[in-house]
Amino acid sequence: MSNIIPLFEKLTDKDPETLFEKNSRRLLTLDELQNSIREDLMRLLNTRIAILWKNRKDLSPFSYGINITAPTSAENVFETQELENNIDKIIKQFEPRLGNVKSKVVGVGNDPRSLFVSIDATVEFENQKAQLSFPVVIDS
């Protein structure tokens, strides 16, 4: 069930001044779930893999993250497709709450090597599939 509060969020003390929490919540709303996934995606996409681990196929704490660089230009179709494929692959590996992951370069920033990427996916919520979209900026 995707709306169960993830372990790291359970371990995070959102109110350090309070010694004991009254109600321990177990489920997230759809907005809370989307925010939880967004935070995990930010951690994942902002973590770079050490060169030693980048070709490893197994999942481990050492292979967490992504090893990507921005394309030299948004017009370079091969590089943008490689970027999109790498993002899709790493999200599928490390974010099991998301299904049908598809990233797409949708624009260029002020710097031609700064790209806007949209990540679209589905998440199961209360026995239904909800469509989520996450905007991402990739800077060189």
C-alpha positions, 0 to 999 in steps of 0.5 A: 500500500503506497500511502503507508508512511515510509520508515524514514518519515516515521523516524523523523521528529517533526516536533522535537520539543514534544517528548511523546507524540499523542497519535502515531499516524500510519497513513498519508493523504494523497498530498502528503504522499506526493510530498514524500515522493518529491522529497525522496526524488530530490534526494535521489536525483541530487545524489551522485554515484561514486565512479566505483559503483556506477556500473554495478547492477545490484541495489545497495546503499553505495549504488544509491543516486544517479550518475548523469550530466546534462546534455550539451544542448536540448537539441541533441536528441541522443543526449536528451534521450539518454538523460531521460532513460537514466532518470527513468531507470534510477527512479524505477530502481529506488522509488518503488511507490511509482509506476509507469515512470516517464521523464521528458525534457520539456524546455531549456533554461537561460543557460542552454545546458540548464534543462527542465524535465517533467517526471510523470508517474502513477502511484496507487492510492486507496486502490486507485491509480493517481497520476503525479507529475514532478518538475525537475531542473537539471543544471550542467 
